[in-house]
Amino acid sequence: MTDKALNLTEQAFLHAISQELERGELRFPTSMEVTMRVLEALDDPDMDLGRMSTMVSAEPLLAARTVALANSVWYNPGGRLVGDVPKALVRIGFGKLRALAMTVAAEQLMHREVLGPFQPLIRKLWAHCVDVAATACVLARRCTKLDRDAAFFAGMVHDIGQFFLLARVWEYPEMLRDESPLSDLVRIWHAPVGRAVLAAMNMPQALVDAVDDPEMYGGVWPPENVSDVVFVANLIAETRNPFSPEQEDFRHGLAKAATFGLDDARLVEVLAESVEERQALMELFHIG
């Protein structure tokens, strides 16, 4: 394919996304249908355990992931196994179910053979999101009074704009070639697309802010909101975003500045605890 043809395809892709952003009508890929249904149901104030269990049970992959997480070491240190979705939801709570719904979309994306050369990047991106989520959860629990499940979910979706773009780009096969500028597009466009995706999902503004620019960080310790927790977690998490251009020394300097109120020993404890949760989740989600 010539550079000119690729450039025209790139323009068509960006034009389609731009038009949807302007209209406020993002067209979600089929891989996110289950996620959308679950998130919409969770926003229903009258939703109860029975109805939610029925909905989750109707989605085999989500049901399996729900029971598996409930039986993981993190949620089941005593070794008492549960074998059905209702008992599993009681154990993990609706907060973690939000994050599990995201895994369904991510797993389907990771198994799209058409994405070819970008499959390794997608797996690394998902590993990064799991790492940030685990780190944000531990930071919220150990260092703040913020809801740890809210922090976990925000960590899982803070790069959702990148997933959305990758999930849509298969409609433009020319963009999936090695010489494609796709990586640059994902890096540049993910923030506005991510905000639009979360807004379309009727997520709280605090969660939408979690995918915003670094200038959103309040700069105080301990973090005052979920957005700040995710910002710090993104800096100190071990697994890097494969689309991030940040140099390691620059990132390390930001991390030190962001955690100036946390002594080194405490920071080591937080990271060690987040690694345990990350490892459990990565094994559960078969990320390698």
KEPA-187970 format. One record per residue (C-alpha): chain; x, y, z. Coordinates in pm, 1 decimal. Last residue first. Layout:
! residues N
  ch        px        py        pz
   A         X         Y         Z
...
This chain:
! residues 288
  ch        px        py        pz
   A     104.2   -1339.6    2981.5
   A    -253.6   -1251.1    3058.4
   A    -480.4   -1544.6    3132.1
   A    -750.2   -1328.8    3298.0
   A    -732.0   -1521.4    3625.0
   A    -354.7   -1541.7    3612.2
   A    -338.1   -1169.1    3548.0
   A    -580.2   -1106.9    3834.4
   A    -380.0   -1307.9    4086.5
   A     -55.7   -1146.1    3972.2
   A    -205.1    -798.2    3998.3
   A    -339.3    -864.5    4346.9
   A       0.4    -982.1    4471.1
   A     179.4    -699.1    4289.7
   A     -51.0    -446.1    4458.9
   A      55.8    -572.4    4800.7
   A     424.3    -543.6    4714.7
   A     370.9    -194.6    4571.7
   A     192.2     -72.9    4883.3
   A     454.9    -223.7    5113.1
   A     740.1     -67.2    4913.2
   A     561.7     270.0    4931.5
   A     532.1     235.7    5308.4
   A     905.8     175.5    5339.1
   A     987.7     466.4    5106.3
   A     781.5     722.0    5296.7
   A     461.0     847.6    5136.1
   A     402.5    1223.4    5129.3
   A     637.4    1274.5    4831.9
   A     433.3    1024.7    4632.0
   A     359.6    1243.7    4327.8
   A     709.4    1393.8    4323.1
   A     878.3    1054.3    4333.9
   A     648.3     923.7    4062.0
   A     714.6    1225.5    3841.8
   A    1088.5    1169.9    3870.8
   A    1048.9     799.8    3790.8
   A     843.2     886.7    3481.8
   A    1113.9    1122.8    3355.1
   A    1386.0     864.8    3417.4
   A    1183.3     595.9    3238.8
   A    1116.4     805.9    2929.2
   A     751.8     863.5    2850.5
   A     631.5     771.4    2499.9
   A     330.3     575.5    2625.6
   A     171.1     335.0    2376.8
   A     310.1      25.5    2549.5
   A     160.1     140.3    2882.6
   A     410.3      35.6    3147.0
   A     381.0    -251.3    3393.5
   A     542.0    -175.0    3731.4
   A     278.4      65.9    3860.0
   A     432.2     378.5    4016.9
   A     326.6     636.4    3761.2
   A     -16.0     498.8    3669.0
   A     -91.2     447.4    4036.5
   A     -24.5     818.2    4101.6
   A    -263.8     930.8    3827.5
   A    -516.7     665.3    3928.8
   A    -520.6     793.7    4286.4
   A    -549.9    1153.2    4161.9
   A    -857.2    1065.9    3953.8
   A   -1007.3     878.3    4247.0
   A   -1001.3    1186.3    4468.1
   A    -800.0    1362.0    4737.7
   A    -469.0    1183.3    4693.6
   A    -275.9    1169.5    5023.6
   A     -78.3    1375.0    4953.3
   A    -131.8    1681.2    4739.0
   A     -63.1    1757.0    4371.1
   A    -421.8    1789.7    4253.7
   A    -361.2    1591.7    3934.8
   A    -580.9    1722.4    3649.9
   A    -268.4    1852.0    3475.5
   A    -193.1    1489.7    3385.8
   A    -461.5    1505.7    3112.0
   A    -794.2    1329.1    3147.5
   A    -866.0     956.5    3179.3
   A    -944.8     975.2    3550.8
   A   -1160.0    1283.5    3491.5
   A   -1429.2    1059.5    3339.9
   A   -1431.9     867.6    3666.9
   A   -1489.1    1180.9    3870.9
   A   -1758.5    1282.9    3622.9
   A   -1959.1     971.0    3707.7
   A   -2002.9     711.9    3426.8
   A   -2305.8     740.0    3201.3
   A   -2160.8     481.7    2957.1
   A   -2164.1     746.9    2686.0
   A   -1965.1     968.3    2923.5
   A   -1714.4     687.2    2967.2
   A   -1672.9     650.0    2590.7
   A   -1651.1    1026.4    2536.3
   A   -1382.1    1063.2    2801.4
   A   -1187.0     776.3    2646.8
   A   -1215.6     927.1    2298.2
   A   -1085.6    1261.9    2422.1
   A    -794.9    1089.1    2604.3
   A    -714.2     815.6    2347.5
   A    -655.4    1042.3    2048.8
   A    -281.5    1108.2    2066.1
   A    -159.1     768.4    2186.8
   A    -397.4     567.6    1969.1
   A    -311.4     776.5    1664.7
   A      60.7     735.6    1723.4
   A      27.7     358.8    1754.4
   A    -188.1     342.3    1440.4
   A      67.9     513.8    1215.4
   A      62.0     204.6     988.9
   A     391.7      62.0     864.1
   A     325.9    -273.7    1028.3
   A     -16.3    -302.7     863.5
   A    -333.2    -277.8    1069.4
   A    -448.9      55.8     931.0
   A    -509.1    -101.0     589.0
   A    -770.1    -324.5     752.1
   A   -1002.1     -28.8     829.3
   A   -1296.7    -184.2    1015.2
   A   -1032.2    -346.9    1235.1
   A    -973.5       4.8    1371.7
   A   -1280.9      -4.4    1591.4
   A   -1156.3    -227.9    1872.4
   A    -815.8     -60.1    1869.4
   A    -980.1     281.6    1902.2
   A   -1200.3     160.2    2187.5
   A    -909.8      -4.2    2366.7
   A    -707.9     317.1    2349.5
   A   -1001.0     521.1    2477.1
   A   -1040.5     275.7    2764.6
   A    -702.9     380.6    2902.6
   A    -831.5     481.7    3249.3
   A   -1079.0     193.0    3237.8
   A    -915.2     -62.9    3468.3
   A    -767.6     201.1    3695.9
   A   -1107.1     366.3    3737.0
   A   -1253.4      27.0    3825.4
   A    -995.0     -28.3    4098.0
   A   -1034.8     322.4    4239.2
   A   -1412.2     278.8    4258.0
   A   -1359.2     -59.0    4424.8
   A   -1122.5     101.1    4676.8
   A   -1370.8     368.8    4781.0
   A   -1169.8     666.2    4907.4
   A   -1058.1     696.3    5268.5
   A    -694.8     726.3    5166.5
   A    -350.6     564.6    5206.9
   A    -394.0     190.6    5250.6
   A    -727.5     121.4    5079.5
   A    -704.5     385.3    4806.4
   A    -339.7     301.3    4738.9
   A    -421.6     -69.9    4729.2
   A    -703.0     -20.2    4477.0
   A    -493.3     216.3    4265.5
   A    -213.1     -40.6    4249.4
   A    -449.2    -319.2    4146.8
   A    -613.4    -100.3    3882.4
   A    -278.0      24.2    3751.6
   A    -154.5    -334.4    3714.3
   A    -475.0    -451.4    3545.6
   A    -454.0    -157.2    3304.6
   A     -88.5    -232.8    3226.4
   A    -164.2    -599.7    3160.5
   A    -438.5    -485.5    2919.5
   A    -196.4    -258.9    2736.3
   A      65.5    -534.5    2719.1
   A    -189.8    -771.7    2569.2
   A    -297.0    -508.2    2316.4
   A      65.3    -437.5    2224.3
   A     131.3    -807.0    2161.4
   A    -182.2    -826.2    1940.9
   A     -83.5    -522.9    1730.0
   A      90.9    -722.9    1459.0
   A    -226.7    -914.0    1373.0
   A    -542.3    -722.0    1465.6
   A    -733.5    -959.8    1236.8
   A    -665.3   -1240.0    1482.3
   A    -909.0   -1088.5    1728.5
   A    -827.7   -1274.4    2051.7
   A    -705.3    -972.3    2246.2
   A   -1020.4    -780.3    2154.1
   A   -1243.5   -1054.9    2288.4
   A   -1041.0   -1057.9    2608.5
   A   -1064.3    -681.7    2646.8
   A   -1441.9    -674.0    2600.8
   A   -1493.8    -950.0    2857.4
   A   -1238.9    -792.4    3088.8
   A   -1445.3    -473.2    3104.4
   A   -1736.2    -663.4    3254.8
   A   -1496.1    -786.4    3520.8
   A   -1422.2    -427.7    3619.3
   A   -1787.1    -346.1    3672.2
   A   -1828.4    -674.4    3860.0
   A   -1559.3    -557.2    4101.1
   A   -1788.8    -283.3    4229.8
   A   -2093.9    -509.1    4231.2
   A   -1950.0    -713.6    4517.8
   A   -1680.9    -983.0    4522.5
   A   -1831.5   -1222.6    4777.5
   A   -2200.4   -1158.2    4722.7
   A   -2138.1   -1171.3    4347.7
   A   -1979.1   -1517.1    4379.6
   A   -2272.3   -1646.5    4583.3
   A   -2514.4   -1530.0    4312.9
   A   -2289.2   -1658.9    4027.5
   A   -2263.2   -2020.1    4132.6
   A   -2000.3   -2265.2    4254.6
   A   -1847.0   -2104.8    4560.1
   A   -1524.9   -2236.9    4708.1
   A   -1419.0   -2206.1    5070.3
   A   -1037.4   -2193.6    5056.7
   A    -989.5   -1960.9    5352.8
   A    -806.7   -1696.4    5148.7
   A   -1107.0   -1664.7    4916.1
   A   -1116.7   -1315.2    4773.2
   A    -746.3   -1269.0    4696.1
   A    -680.9   -1640.4    4675.8
   A    -924.0   -1670.1    4385.7
   A   -1263.3   -1834.6    4432.3
   A   -1463.8   -1513.6    4388.8
   A   -1247.4   -1428.5    4087.9
   A   -1322.7   -1764.5    3925.9
   A   -1695.7   -1728.9    3989.5
   A   -1705.9   -1389.0    3821.2
   A   -1476.7   -1491.9    3534.8
   A   -1697.3   -1789.7    3453.4
   A   -2012.3   -1577.6    3459.8
   A   -1850.2   -1314.7    3236.8
   A   -1746.5   -1578.4    2984.9
   A   -2084.3   -1752.9    2987.9
   A   -2304.9   -1439.6    2960.6
   A   -2654.6   -1546.3    3073.0
   A   -2524.4   -1602.3    3426.0
   A   -2434.0   -1233.9    3446.8
   A   -2790.4   -1125.7    3366.5
   A   -2948.9   -1374.3    3606.3
   A   -2709.7   -1276.7    3884.5
   A   -2795.3    -911.2    3826.4
   A   -3164.6    -982.1    3860.7
   A   -3119.0   -1178.7    4182.7
   A   -2869.0    -941.0    4341.8
   A   -3090.7    -636.4    4302.7
   A   -3104.9    -348.7    4055.3
   A   -3343.6     -76.4    4175.0
   A   -3084.6     200.7    4152.3
   A   -3016.3     103.5    3787.4
   A   -2657.3     208.9    3712.7
   A   -2545.6    -153.4    3746.7
   A   -2780.6    -246.7    3463.5
   A   -2620.2       7.6    3231.4
   A   -2275.6    -124.5    3320.4
   A   -2385.0    -482.7    3254.5
   A   -2539.8    -406.8    2916.4
   A   -2245.6    -194.5    2806.0
   A   -1991.6    -459.6    2900.0
   A   -2184.0    -728.8    2715.5
   A   -2195.1    -513.8    2401.7
   A   -1827.9    -417.5    2415.8
   A   -1695.1    -676.4    2169.5
   A   -1972.0    -575.3    1929.2
   A   -1798.8    -242.1    1870.3
   A   -1959.9      71.0    2015.8
   A   -2078.2     342.7    1781.9
   A   -2017.3     670.4    1960.4
   A   -2309.9     910.0    1940.4
   A   -2210.4    1240.9    2098.0
   A   -2263.5    1404.0    1760.9
   A   -1920.5    1568.1    1768.2
   A   -1756.7    1249.8    1898.8
   A   -1923.9    1041.2    1626.8
   A   -1802.8    1279.6    1359.1
   A   -1450.1    1272.5    1498.6
   A   -1443.2     890.4    1501.8
   A   -1550.8     870.3    1136.7
   A   -1310.8    1147.1    1034.6
   A   -1022.1     979.4    1215.8
   A   -1078.8     653.2    1028.8
   A   -1126.0     825.9     693.0
   A    -810.0    1033.2     747.0
   A    -609.3     722.6     830.9
   A    -742.4     551.8     519.8
   A    -641.3     851.8     308.2
   A    -293.6     848.0     465.3
   A    -260.0     479.0     392.4
   A    -346.3     539.4      29.1
   A     -90.8     821.5       5.6
   A     180.0     617.9     176.1
   A     129.3     347.3     -85.2
   A       0.0       0.0       0.0
